[in-house]
Amino acid sequence: MAGKRTKENSIHKRCWRVANPSAKEYMKVGGWTARTGKPDCSWGCKWFAPLKEAEYDWGVCLCPNGPRSGMLTFEHMGCEKFKEQPS
């Protein structure tokens, strides 16, 4: 288990290192849900394509007109374009 946790931590650190500068703003102001009370990517946004290697905590936003479109995104960043996955 310790080996897996070390690998996860390393992946998270690498993701934060290469994330777009607006992603780093998240670290200063907190998550979308905490700020707005609205769902974030981790709530099952249809536009969030999670990265398995990053334990699904990181992904890419596939919303064509979203503020993080095409960018590496931490699951709790969220935005006003959240759309729930169809059941």
N, CA, C and O atoms as a GROMACS GRO file, in nm:
protein
  348
    1MET      N    1   0.082  -0.120   0.000
    1MET     CA    2   0.000   0.000   0.000
    1MET      C    3   0.086   0.126   0.000
    1MET      O    4   0.055   0.223  -0.068
    2ALA      N    5   0.194   0.124   0.076
    2ALA     CA    6   0.280   0.242   0.084
    2ALA      C    7   0.336   0.278  -0.054
    2ALA      O    8   0.345   0.396  -0.087
    3GLY      N    9   0.373   0.177  -0.134
    3GLY     CA   10   0.424   0.202  -0.268
    3GLY      C   11   0.321   0.270  -0.356
    3GLY      O   12   0.355   0.361  -0.432
    4LYS      N   13   0.196   0.227  -0.346
    4LYS     CA   14   0.089   0.286  -0.425
    4LYS      C   15   0.067   0.431  -0.383
    4LYS      O   16   0.053   0.518  -0.468
    5ARG      N   17   0.062   0.457  -0.254
    5ARG     CA   18   0.040   0.592  -0.203
    5ARG      C   19   0.152   0.685  -0.251
    5ARG      O   20   0.125   0.799  -0.289
    6THR      N   21   0.277   0.639  -0.250
    6THR     CA   22   0.389   0.719  -0.297
    6THR      C   23   0.372   0.752  -0.444
    6THR      O   24   0.396   0.865  -0.485
    7LYS      N   25   0.330   0.654  -0.523
    7LYS     CA   26   0.308   0.676  -0.666
    7LYS      C   27   0.198   0.779  -0.688
    7LYS      O   28   0.212   0.869  -0.771
    8GLU      N   29   0.087   0.766  -0.613
    8GLU     CA   30  -0.024   0.862  -0.625
    8GLU      C   31   0.024   1.002  -0.593
    8GLU      O   32  -0.005   1.096  -0.667
    9ASN      N   33   0.097   1.018  -0.483
    9ASN     CA   34   0.147   1.149  -0.443
    9ASN      C   35   0.237   1.208  -0.551
    9ASN      O   36   0.229   1.327  -0.580
   10SER      N   37   0.321   1.125  -0.610
   10SER     CA   38   0.410   1.170  -0.715
   10SER      C   39   0.331   1.219  -0.836
   10SER      O   40   0.364   1.322  -0.895
   11ILE      N   41   0.228   1.146  -0.875
   11ILE     CA   42   0.145   1.185  -0.989
   11ILE      C   43   0.074   1.316  -0.960
   11ILE      O   44   0.069   1.405  -1.046
   12HIS      N   45   0.019   1.330  -0.840
   12HIS     CA   46  -0.049   1.454  -0.804
   12HIS      C   47   0.047   1.572  -0.809
   12HIS      O   48   0.012   1.678  -0.860
   13LYS      N   49   0.166   1.554  -0.756
   13LYS     CA   50   0.265   1.663  -0.758
   13LYS      C   51   0.301   1.701  -0.901
   13LYS      O   52   0.313   1.819  -0.933
   14ARG      N   53   0.317   1.601  -0.987
   14ARG     CA   54   0.350   1.630  -1.127
   14ARG      C   55   0.236   1.702  -1.196
   14ARG      O   56   0.260   1.794  -1.275
   15CYS      N   57   0.113   1.662  -1.167
   15CYS     CA   58  -0.002   1.730  -1.227
   15CYS      C   59  -0.009   1.875  -1.185
   15CYS      O   60  -0.029   1.964  -1.268
   16TRP      N   61   0.008   1.902  -1.054
   16TRP     CA   62   0.006   2.041  -1.007
   16TRP      C   63   0.118   2.122  -1.072
   16TRP      O   64   0.100   2.240  -1.104
   17ARG      N   65   0.233   2.059  -1.092
   17ARG     CA   66   0.348   2.129  -1.150
   17ARG      C   67   0.320   2.175  -1.293
   17ARG      O   68   0.362   2.283  -1.333
   18VAL      N   69   0.248   2.093  -1.370
   18VAL     CA   70   0.226   2.127  -1.511
   18VAL      C   71   0.090   2.189  -1.538
   18VAL      O   72   0.061   2.227  -1.652
   19ALA      N   73   0.006   2.199  -1.437
   19ALA     CA   74  -0.129   2.254  -1.456
   19ALA      C   75  -0.122   2.399  -1.502
   19ALA      O   76  -0.032   2.474  -1.464
   20ASN      N   77  -0.219   2.436  -1.582
   20ASN     CA   78  -0.234   2.574  -1.627
   20ASN      C   79  -0.234   2.667  -1.506
   20ASN      O   80  -0.282   2.628  -1.400
   21PRO      N   81  -0.182   2.788  -1.519
   21PRO     CA   82  -0.179   2.881  -1.404
   21PRO      C   83  -0.314   2.900  -1.336
   21PRO      O   84  -0.319   2.918  -1.214
   22SER      N   85  -0.424   2.897  -1.410
   22SER     CA   86  -0.555   2.914  -1.347
   22SER      C   87  -0.587   2.798  -1.254
   22SER      O   88  -0.664   2.814  -1.159
   23ALA      N   89  -0.529   2.682  -1.279
   23ALA     CA   90  -0.548   2.568  -1.189
   23ALA      C   91  -0.480   2.596  -1.056
   23ALA      O   92  -0.530   2.556  -0.951
   24LYS      N   93  -0.368   2.662  -1.061
   24LYS     CA   94  -0.296   2.694  -0.937
   24LYS      C   95  -0.373   2.793  -0.852
   24LYS      O   96  -0.356   2.796  -0.730
   25GLU      N   97  -0.458   2.875  -0.914
   25GLU     CA   98  -0.541   2.969  -0.840
   25GLU      C   99  -0.634   2.892  -0.745
   25GLU      O  100  -0.670   2.943  -0.639
   26TYR      N  101  -0.671   2.772  -0.785
   26TYR     CA  102  -0.756   2.686  -0.701
   26TYR      C  103  -0.694   2.669  -0.562
   26TYR      O  104  -0.766   2.670  -0.462
   27MET      N  105  -0.563   2.654  -0.557
   27MET     CA  106  -0.494   2.634  -0.430
   27MET      C  107  -0.512   2.755  -0.338
   27MET      O  108  -0.509   2.740  -0.215
   28LYS      N  109  -0.529   2.873  -0.395
   28LYS     CA  110  -0.543   2.994  -0.314
   28LYS      C  111  -0.686   3.018  -0.269
   28LYS      O  112  -0.710   3.063  -0.157
   29VAL      N  113  -0.782   2.989  -0.357
   29VAL     CA  114  -0.921   3.027  -0.329
   29VAL      C  115  -1.012   2.910  -0.294
   29VAL      O  116  -1.126   2.932  -0.254
   30GLY      N  117  -0.965   2.788  -0.308
   30GLY     CA  118  -1.046   2.673  -0.271
   30GLY      C  119  -1.130   2.620  -0.386
   30GLY      O  120  -1.132   2.677  -0.495
   31GLY      N  121  -1.200   2.512  -0.359
   31GLY     CA  122  -1.277   2.444  -0.461
   31GLY      C  123  -1.406   2.516  -0.499
   31GLY      O  124  -1.457   2.600  -0.426
   32TRP      N  125  -1.455   2.479  -0.614
   32TRP     CA  126  -1.576   2.537  -0.670
   32TRP      C  127  -1.695   2.520  -0.577
   32TRP      O  128  -1.767   2.616  -0.550
   33THR      N  129  -1.717   2.398  -0.527
   33THR     CA  130  -1.832   2.371  -0.441
   33THR      C  131  -1.823   2.452  -0.312
   33THR      O  132  -1.923   2.505  -0.265
   34ALA      N  133  -1.704   2.460  -0.255
   34ALA     CA  134  -1.686   2.538  -0.132
   34ALA      C  135  -1.718   2.686  -0.154
   34ALA      O  136  -1.774   2.751  -0.066
   35ARG      N  137  -1.683   2.738  -0.271
   35ARG     CA  138  -1.707   2.879  -0.301
   35ARG      C  139  -1.849   2.908  -0.346
   35ARG      O  140  -1.903   3.014  -0.314
   36THR      N  141  -1.912   2.814  -0.420
   36THR     CA  142  -2.041   2.844  -0.484
   36THR      C  143  -2.157   2.759  -0.433
   36THR      O  144  -2.273   2.796  -0.452
   37GLY      N  145  -2.127   2.646  -0.369
   37GLY     CA  146  -2.233   2.555  -0.328
   37GLY      C  147  -2.286   2.470  -0.443
   37GLY      O  148  -2.382   2.396  -0.425
   38LYS      N  149  -2.224   2.481  -0.559
   38LYS     CA  150  -2.267   2.406  -0.678
   38LYS      C  151  -2.175   2.286  -0.700
   38LYS      O  152  -2.062   2.285  -0.650
   39PRO      N  153  -2.222   2.184  -0.775
   39PRO     CA  154  -2.140   2.065  -0.799
   39PRO      C  155  -2.011   2.097  -0.875
   39PRO      O  156  -2.006   2.190  -0.956
   40ASP      N  157  -1.906   2.016  -0.847
   40ASP     CA  158  -1.782   2.029  -0.923
   40ASP      C  159  -1.764   1.904  -1.009
   40ASP      O  160  -1.853   1.818  -1.014
   41CYS      N  161  -1.652   1.894  -1.077
   41CYS     CA  162  -1.626   1.782  -1.169
   41CYS      C  163  -1.641   1.646  -1.102
   41CYS      O  164  -1.685   1.550  -1.166
   42SER      N  165  -1.606   1.636  -0.974
   42SER     CA  166  -1.608   1.508  -0.903
   42SER      C  167  -1.750   1.458  -0.881
   42SER      O  168  -1.768   1.342  -0.842
   43TRP      N  169  -1.850   1.539  -0.904
   43TRP     CA  170  -1.989   1.500  -0.884
   43TRP      C  171  -2.044   1.429  -1.007
   43TRP      O  172  -2.164   1.400  -1.013
   44GLY      N  173  -1.960   1.402  -1.104
   44GLY     CA  174  -2.002   1.329  -1.224
   44GLY      C  175  -2.034   1.416  -1.343
   44GLY      O  176  -2.132   1.392  -1.414
   45CYS      N  177  -1.953   1.518  -1.364
   45CYS     CA  178  -1.975   1.605  -1.479
   45CYS      C  179  -1.949   1.529  -1.609
   45CYS      O  180  -1.846   1.462  -1.623
   46LYS      N  181  -2.041   1.540  -1.702
   46LYS     CA  182  -2.026   1.470  -1.830
   46LYS      C  183  -1.907   1.518  -1.910
   46LYS      O  184  -1.858   1.447  -1.998
   47TRP      N  185  -1.858   1.639  -1.882
   47TRP     CA  186  -1.747   1.696  -1.958
   47TRP      C  187  -1.610   1.656  -1.902
   47TRP      O  188  -1.508   1.675  -1.968
   48PHE      N  189  -1.606   1.600  -1.781
   48PHE     CA  190  -1.478   1.566  -1.716
   48PHE      C  191  -1.433   1.427  -1.758
   48PHE      O  192  -1.501   1.328  -1.730
   49ALA      N  193  -1.319   1.420  -1.824
   49ALA     CA  194  -1.261   1.292  -1.867
   49ALA      C  195  -1.146   1.259  -1.772
   49ALA      O  196  -1.036   1.310  -1.788
   50PRO      N  197  -1.172   1.173  -1.671
   50PRO     CA  198  -1.071   1.147  -1.569
   50PRO      C  199  -0.953   1.065  -1.620
   50PRO      O  200  -0.965   0.986  -1.714
   51LEU      N  201  -0.839   1.088  -1.557
   51LEU     CA  202  -0.717   1.015  -1.589
   51LEU      C  203  -0.700   0.901  -1.488
   51LEU      O  204  -0.680   0.925  -1.369
   52LYS      N  205  -0.706   0.780  -1.536
   52LYS     CA  206  -0.694   0.662  -1.449
   52LYS      C  207  -0.563   0.663  -1.372
   52LYS      O  208  -0.560   0.631  -1.253
   53GLU      N  209  -0.457   0.698  -1.438
   53GLU     CA  210  -0.324   0.698  -1.377
   53GLU      C  211  -0.316   0.792  -1.256
   53GLU      O  212  -0.233   0.772  -1.167
   54ALA      N  213  -0.401   0.893  -1.254
   54ALA     CA  214  -0.402   0.989  -1.143
   54ALA      C  215  -0.516   0.957  -1.046
   54ALA      O  216  -0.566   1.045  -0.977
   55GLU      N  217  -0.556   0.830  -1.042
   55GLU     CA  218  -0.662   0.785  -0.950
   55GLU      C  219  -0.792   0.862  -0.970
   55GLU      O  220  -0.869   0.879  -0.876
   56TYR      N  221  -0.815   0.909  -1.093
   56TYR     CA  222  -0.938   0.981  -1.131
   56TYR      C  223  -0.954   1.116  -1.064
   56TYR      O  224  -1.058   1.180  -1.078
   57ASP      N  225  -0.853   1.163  -0.991
   57ASP     CA  226  -0.858   1.294  -0.928
   57ASP      C  227  -0.831   1.406  -1.028
   57ASP      O  228  -0.873   1.520  -1.008
   58TRP      N  229  -0.761   1.372  -1.133
   58TRP     CA  230  -0.728   1.468  -1.239
   58TRP      C  231  -0.791   1.419  -1.368
   58TRP      O  232  -0.813   1.300  -1.388
   59GLY      N  233  -0.820   1.514  -1.456
   59GLY     CA  234  -0.875   1.478  -1.586
   59GLY      C  235  -0.862   1.597  -1.680
   59GLY      O  236  -0.793   1.694  -1.652
   60VAL      N  237  -0.931   1.585  -1.791
   60VAL     CA  238  -0.931   1.691  -1.891
   60VAL      C  239  -1.076   1.735  -1.911
   60VAL      O  240  -1.166   1.652  -1.920
   61CYS      N  241  -1.097   1.865  -1.919
   61CYS     CA  242  -1.230   1.918  -1.945
   61CYS      C  243  -1.256   1.910  -2.096
   61CYS      O  244  -1.178   1.962  -2.176
   62LEU      N  245  -1.366   1.846  -2.133
   62LEU     CA  246  -1.401   1.831  -2.274
   62LEU      C  247  -1.518   1.921  -2.316
   62LEU      O  248  -1.572   1.906  -2.425
   63CYS      N  249  -1.556   2.014  -2.230
   63CYS     CA  250  -1.664   2.107  -2.263
   63CYS      C  251  -1.612   2.207  -2.366
   63CYS      O  252  -1.517   2.281  -2.338
   64PRO      N  253  -1.671   2.210  -2.486
   64PRO     CA  254  -1.618   2.296  -2.592
   64PRO      C  255  -1.609   2.444  -2.555
   64PRO      O  256  -1.518   2.514  -2.601
   65ASN      N  257  -1.700   2.493  -2.473
   65ASN     CA  258  -1.696   2.636  -2.439
   65ASN      C  259  -1.676   2.659  -2.289
   65ASN      O  260  -1.711   2.764  -2.236
   66GLY      N  261  -1.618   2.560  -2.220
   66GLY     CA  262  -1.589   2.573  -2.077
   66GLY      C  263  -1.462   2.651  -2.053
   66GLY      O  264  -1.375   2.656  -2.140
   67PRO      N  265  -1.449   2.712  -1.937
   67PRO     CA  266  -1.330   2.791  -1.907
   67PRO      C  267  -1.203   2.706  -1.896
   67PRO      O  268  -1.092   2.760  -1.907
   68ARG      N  269  -1.216   2.575  -1.874
   68ARG     CA  270  -1.099   2.487  -1.865
   68ARG      C  271  -1.095   2.389  -1.981
   68ARG      O  272  -1.028   2.286  -1.972
   69SER      N  273  -1.164   2.418  -2.088
   69SER     CA  274  -1.171   2.331  -2.205
   69SER      C  275  -1.031   2.288  -2.253
   69SER      O  276  -0.946   2.372  -2.282
   70GLY      N  277  -1.011   2.157  -2.260
   70GLY     CA  278  -0.883   2.103  -2.308
   70GLY      C  279  -0.770   2.109  -2.207
   70GLY      O  280  -0.657   2.073  -2.240
   71MET      N  281  -0.797   2.153  -2.085
   71MET     CA  282  -0.690   2.169  -1.986
   71MET      C  283  -0.692   2.058  -1.880
   71MET      O  284  -0.797   2.003  -1.846
   72LEU      N  285  -0.574   2.029  -1.830
   72LEU     CA  286  -0.560   1.941  -1.715
   72LEU      C  287  -0.633   2.006  -1.599
   72LEU      O  288  -0.610   2.123  -1.568
   73THR      N  289  -0.723   1.930  -1.535
   73THR     CA  290  -0.813   1.987  -1.435
   73THR      C  291  -0.821   1.898  -1.313
   73THR      O  292  -0.840   1.776  -1.326
   74PHE      N  293  -0.808   1.954  -1.195
   74PHE     CA  294  -0.827   1.880  -1.071
   74PHE      C  295  -0.977   1.867  -1.049
   74PHE      O  296  -1.053   1.960  -1.076
   75GLU      N  297  -1.021   1.752  -1.000
   75GLU     CA  298  -1.164   1.719  -0.993
   75GLU      C  299  -1.249   1.817  -0.912
   75GLU      O  300  -1.370   1.823  -0.933
   76HIS      N  301  -1.190   1.893  -0.822
   76HIS     CA  302  -1.269   1.985  -0.740
   76HIS      C  303  -1.266   2.130  -0.790
   76HIS      O  304  -1.316   2.219  -0.722
   77MET      N  305  -1.208   2.153  -0.907
   77MET     CA  306  -1.204   2.289  -0.961
   77MET      C  307  -1.343   2.334  -1.003
   77MET      O  308  -1.387   2.442  -0.962
   78GLY      N  309  -1.411   2.256  -1.083
   78GLY     CA  310  -1.547   2.288  -1.124
   78GLY      C  311  -1.560   2.418  -1.201
   78GLY      O  312  -1.466   2.496  -1.211
   79CYS      N  313  -1.679   2.439  -1.255
   79CYS     CA  314  -1.712   2.564  -1.324
   79CYS      C  315  -1.862   2.568  -1.349
   79CYS      O  316  -1.935   2.474  -1.317
   80GLU      N  317  -1.906   2.678  -1.407
   80GLU     CA  318  -2.049   2.697  -1.430
   80GLU      C  319  -2.105   2.607  -1.541
   80GLU      O  320  -2.226   2.603  -1.560
   81LYS      N  321  -2.020   2.536  -1.613
   81LYS     CA  322  -2.064   2.450  -1.724
   81LYS      C  323  -2.094   2.307  -1.680
   81LYS      O  324  -2.119   2.221  -1.765
   82PHE      N  325  -2.093   2.279  -1.549
   82PHE     CA  326  -2.120   2.143  -1.499
   82PHE      C  327  -2.250   2.090  -1.561
   82PHE      O  328  -2.353   2.157  -1.563
   83LYS      N  329  -2.240   1.966  -1.610
   83LYS     CA  330  -2.359   1.898  -1.662
   83LYS      C  331  -2.351   1.753  -1.613
   83LYS      O  332  -2.253   1.684  -1.639
   84GLU      N  333  -2.454   1.709  -1.543
   84GLU     CA  334  -2.454   1.576  -1.484
   84GLU      C  335  -2.453   1.468  -1.592
   84GLU      O  336  -2.519   1.481  -1.696
   85GLN      N  337  -2.377   1.361  -1.566
   85GLN     CA  338  -2.374   1.246  -1.654
   85GLN      C  339  -2.515   1.188  -1.665
   85GLN      O  340  -2.584   1.178  -1.564
   86PRO      N  341  -2.558   1.150  -1.787
   86PRO     CA  342  -2.689   1.085  -1.797
   86PRO      C  343  -2.685   0.948  -1.729
   86PRO      O  344  -2.583   0.880  -1.731
   87SER      N  345  -2.795   0.907  -1.670
   87SER     CA  346  -2.802   0.778  -1.600
   87SER      C  347  -2.806   0.662  -1.696
   87SER      O  348  -2.812   0.547  -1.653
   0.00000   0.00000   0.00000
